[in-house]
Amino acid sequence: MVHRPFIPSSRKASPVSFPSLAICTNAARSAIHVLDRYYERVGVPYYHWHHSLFVSGIVLLLNIWGAKRSGSSVPVDKEMGEVHKAMTMLKALEPRWHSAGRLW
């Protein structure tokens, strides 16, 4: 939450923003990983976290797009795998929470 406002955009990129993107990317990966483990064990995603799943997926997508724009290398398959995990959990939440389906 603290670093998210400093994630670089196409309009405002600064040297201060790149560490924030790395911190947010690692946090997004960790959040998806924890929620995915819960989903594997229980069989139902934790429903209070559908917004966090969405934000985590978007941060990972921003990381991929930012790396392509800057010419650096990011393991796109691994990152997209994490995004797809978040999307799978959002889709599983859709029957109970309409908003999760809208975020999907």
Beta strands, then each sheet from edge to edge (+ up, - down):
end
